[in-house]
Amino acid sequence: MISTGLSMGSQESIIACDLCGCILGQVLKFALGPIAMTIASKIVGLHGNKLRAAIIQAAVPQAISSFIFAKEYGLHPEIIITA
């Protein structure tokens, strides 16, 4: 978390990409992620509270792991951190 905060603090702008890229990232994370998790969970037979937990988990931001992978592999961590 410290690394994420330092990276965000060193940027000129809190949003490192254009508005379209920011919206795309949000849609992918908060709409398509839970939809994909719902489909996959139904395929493997999850239901009830386990299904609900899986769907919520798919929408929870995972800034730390996403940031670490982006920084490690040079995949635009300044954009990942804002999504």
LOPA-296309 format. One record per residue (C-alpha): residue number from 1; residue in one letter; x, y, z. Coordinates in nm, 3 decimals. Layout:
<node><i>NUM</i><aa>a</aa><xx>X</xx><yy>Y</yy><zz>Z</zz></node>
...
END
This chain:
<node><i>1</i><aa>m</aa><xx>0.000</xx><yy>0.000</yy><zz>0.000</zz></node>
<node><i>2</i><aa>i</aa><xx>0.289</xx><yy>0.234</yy><zz>0.066</zz></node>
<node><i>3</i><aa>s</aa><xx>0.423</xx><yy>0.172</yy><zz>-0.284</zz></node>
<node><i>4</i><aa>t</aa><xx>0.080</xx><yy>0.243</yy><zz>-0.434</zz></node>
<node><i>5</i><aa>g</aa><xx>0.049</xx><yy>0.567</yy><zz>-0.238</zz></node>
<node><i>6</i><aa>l</aa><xx>0.398</xx><yy>0.682</yy><zz>-0.334</zz></node>
<node><i>7</i><aa>s</aa><xx>0.330</xx><yy>0.612</yy><zz>-0.699</zz></node>
<node><i>8</i><aa>m</aa><xx>0.002</xx><yy>0.805</yy><zz>-0.690</zz></node>
<node><i>9</i><aa>g</aa><xx>0.165</xx><yy>1.095</yy><zz>-0.508</zz></node>
<node><i>10</i><aa>s</aa><xx>0.445</xx><yy>1.126</yy><zz>-0.762</zz></node>
<node><i>11</i><aa>q</aa><xx>0.206</xx><yy>1.167</yy><zz>-1.057</zz></node>
<node><i>12</i><aa>e</aa><xx>0.116</xx><yy>1.504</yy><zz>-1.204</zz></node>
<node><i>13</i><aa>s</aa><xx>-0.248</xx><yy>1.404</yy><zz>-1.236</zz></node>
<node><i>14</i><aa>i</aa><xx>-0.451</xx><yy>1.154</yy><zz>-1.033</zz></node>
<node><i>15</i><aa>i</aa><xx>-0.595</xx><yy>1.013</yy><zz>-1.357</zz></node>
<node><i>16</i><aa>a</aa><xx>-0.311</xx><yy>0.918</yy><zz>-1.593</zz></node>
<node><i>17</i><aa>c</aa><xx>-0.523</xx><yy>0.833</yy><zz>-1.896</zz></node>
<node><i>18</i><aa>d</aa><xx>-0.796</xx><yy>1.005</yy><zz>-2.092</zz></node>
<node><i>19</i><aa>l</aa><xx>-1.160</xx><yy>1.000</yy><zz>-1.985</zz></node>
<node><i>20</i><aa>c</aa><xx>-1.247</xx><yy>0.721</yy><zz>-2.230</zz></node>
<node><i>21</i><aa>g</aa><xx>-0.971</xx><yy>0.497</yy><zz>-2.092</zz></node>
<node><i>22</i><aa>c</aa><xx>-1.079</xx><yy>0.567</yy><zz>-1.737</zz></node>
<node><i>23</i><aa>i</aa><xx>-1.442</xx><yy>0.482</yy><zz>-1.813</zz></node>
<node><i>24</i><aa>l</aa><xx>-1.337</xx><yy>0.165</yy><zz>-1.995</zz></node>
<node><i>25</i><aa>g</aa><xx>-1.134</xx><yy>0.052</yy><zz>-1.693</zz></node>
<node><i>26</i><aa>q</aa><xx>-1.425</xx><yy>0.115</yy><zz>-1.458</zz></node>
<node><i>27</i><aa>v</aa><xx>-1.673</xx><yy>-0.071</yy><zz>-1.680</zz></node>
<node><i>28</i><aa>l</aa><xx>-1.441</xx><yy>-0.369</yy><zz>-1.715</zz></node>
<node><i>29</i><aa>k</aa><xx>-1.378</xx><yy>-0.389</yy><zz>-1.341</zz></node>
<node><i>30</i><aa>f</aa><xx>-1.720</xx><yy>-0.312</yy><zz>-1.197</zz></node>
<node><i>31</i><aa>a</aa><xx>-1.955</xx><yy>-0.450</yy><zz>-1.464</zz></node>
<node><i>32</i><aa>l</aa><xx>-1.792</xx><yy>-0.716</yy><zz>-1.678</zz></node>
<node><i>33</i><aa>g</aa><xx>-1.592</xx><yy>-0.867</yy><zz>-1.390</zz></node>
<node><i>34</i><aa>p</aa><xx>-1.897</xx><yy>-0.951</yy><zz>-1.177</zz></node>
<node><i>35</i><aa>i</aa><xx>-2.090</xx><yy>-1.068</yy><zz>-1.486</zz></node>
<node><i>36</i><aa>a</aa><xx>-1.806</xx><yy>-1.303</yy><zz>-1.582</zz></node>
<node><i>37</i><aa>m</aa><xx>-1.785</xx><yy>-1.427</yy><zz>-1.221</zz></node>
<node><i>38</i><aa>t</aa><xx>-2.160</xx><yy>-1.490</yy><zz>-1.213</zz></node>
<node><i>39</i><aa>i</aa><xx>-2.143</xx><yy>-1.699</yy><zz>-1.530</zz></node>
<node><i>40</i><aa>a</aa><xx>-1.837</xx><yy>-1.893</yy><zz>-1.414</zz></node>
<node><i>41</i><aa>s</aa><xx>-1.986</xx><yy>-1.952</yy><zz>-1.068</zz></node>
<node><i>42</i><aa>k</aa><xx>-2.312</xx><yy>-2.083</yy><zz>-1.213</zz></node>
<node><i>43</i><aa>i</aa><xx>-2.116</xx><yy>-2.318</yy><zz>-1.440</zz></node>
<node><i>44</i><aa>v</aa><xx>-1.932</xx><yy>-2.471</yy><zz>-1.143</zz></node>
<node><i>45</i><aa>g</aa><xx>-2.248</xx><yy>-2.489</yy><zz>-0.934</zz></node>
<node><i>46</i><aa>l</aa><xx>-2.213</xx><yy>-2.213</yy><zz>-0.676</zz></node>
<node><i>47</i><aa>h</aa><xx>-2.534</xx><yy>-2.080</yy><zz>-0.527</zz></node>
<node><i>48</i><aa>g</aa><xx>-2.660</xx><yy>-1.889</yy><zz>-0.225</zz></node>
<node><i>49</i><aa>n</aa><xx>-2.414</xx><yy>-1.698</yy><zz>-0.010</zz></node>
<node><i>50</i><aa>k</aa><xx>-2.111</xx><yy>-1.848</yy><zz>-0.185</zz></node>
<node><i>51</i><aa>l</aa><xx>-2.237</xx><yy>-1.715</yy><zz>-0.519</zz></node>
<node><i>52</i><aa>r</aa><xx>-2.301</xx><yy>-1.370</yy><zz>-0.369</zz></node>
<node><i>53</i><aa>a</aa><xx>-1.955</xx><yy>-1.362</yy><zz>-0.208</zz></node>
<node><i>54</i><aa>a</aa><xx>-1.789</xx><yy>-1.458</yy><zz>-0.537</zz></node>
<node><i>55</i><aa>i</aa><xx>-1.972</xx><yy>-1.181</yy><zz>-0.725</zz></node>
<node><i>56</i><aa>i</aa><xx>-1.884</xx><yy>-0.918</yy><zz>-0.464</zz></node>
<node><i>57</i><aa>q</aa><xx>-1.522</xx><yy>-1.033</yy><zz>-0.460</zz></node>
<node><i>58</i><aa>a</aa><xx>-1.505</xx><yy>-0.989</yy><zz>-0.837</zz></node>
<node><i>59</i><aa>a</aa><xx>-1.602</xx><yy>-0.622</yy><zz>-0.800</zz></node>
<node><i>60</i><aa>v</aa><xx>-1.372</xx><yy>-0.538</yy><zz>-0.508</zz></node>
<node><i>61</i><aa>p</aa><xx>-1.073</xx><yy>-0.328</yy><zz>-0.619</zz></node>
<node><i>62</i><aa>q</aa><xx>-0.747</xx><yy>-0.516</yy><zz>-0.597</zz></node>
<node><i>63</i><aa>a</aa><xx>-0.515</xx><yy>-0.219</yy><zz>-0.625</zz></node>
<node><i>64</i><aa>i</aa><xx>-0.218</xx><yy>-0.373</yy><zz>-0.451</zz></node>
<node><i>65</i><aa>s</aa><xx>-0.183</xx><yy>-0.689</yy><zz>-0.659</zz></node>
<node><i>66</i><aa>s</aa><xx>-0.274</xx><yy>-0.512</yy><zz>-0.983</zz></node>
<node><i>67</i><aa>f</aa><xx>-0.021</xx><yy>-0.238</yy><zz>-0.913</zz></node>
<node><i>68</i><aa>i</aa><xx>0.255</xx><yy>-0.484</yy><zz>-0.826</zz></node>
<node><i>69</i><aa>f</aa><xx>0.205</xx><yy>-0.682</yy><zz>-1.148</zz></node>
<node><i>70</i><aa>a</aa><xx>0.186</xx><yy>-0.366</yy><zz>-1.359</zz></node>
<node><i>71</i><aa>k</aa><xx>0.501</xx><yy>-0.222</yy><zz>-1.204</zz></node>
<node><i>72</i><aa>e</aa><xx>0.692</xx><yy>-0.552</yy><zz>-1.223</zz></node>
<node><i>73</i><aa>y</aa><xx>0.615</xx><yy>-0.608</yy><zz>-1.591</zz></node>
<node><i>74</i><aa>g</aa><xx>0.615</xx><yy>-0.243</yy><zz>-1.702</zz></node>
<node><i>75</i><aa>l</aa><xx>0.245</xx><yy>-0.238</yy><zz>-1.791</zz></node>
<node><i>76</i><aa>h</aa><xx>0.163</xx><yy>0.129</yy><zz>-1.725</zz></node>
<node><i>77</i><aa>p</aa><xx>0.129</xx><yy>0.126</yy><zz>-1.345</zz></node>
<node><i>78</i><aa>e</aa><xx>0.028</xx><yy>0.495</yy><zz>-1.358</zz></node>
<node><i>79</i><aa>i</aa><xx>-0.290</xx><yy>0.393</yy><zz>-1.543</zz></node>
<node><i>80</i><aa>i</aa><xx>-0.356</xx><yy>0.077</yy><zz>-1.340</zz></node>
<node><i>81</i><aa>i</aa><xx>-0.345</xx><yy>0.273</yy><zz>-1.017</zz></node>
<node><i>82</i><aa>t</aa><xx>-0.636</xx><yy>0.495</yy><zz>-1.128</zz></node>
<node><i>83</i><aa>a</aa><xx>-0.867</xx><yy>0.215</yy><zz>-1.244</zz></node>
END
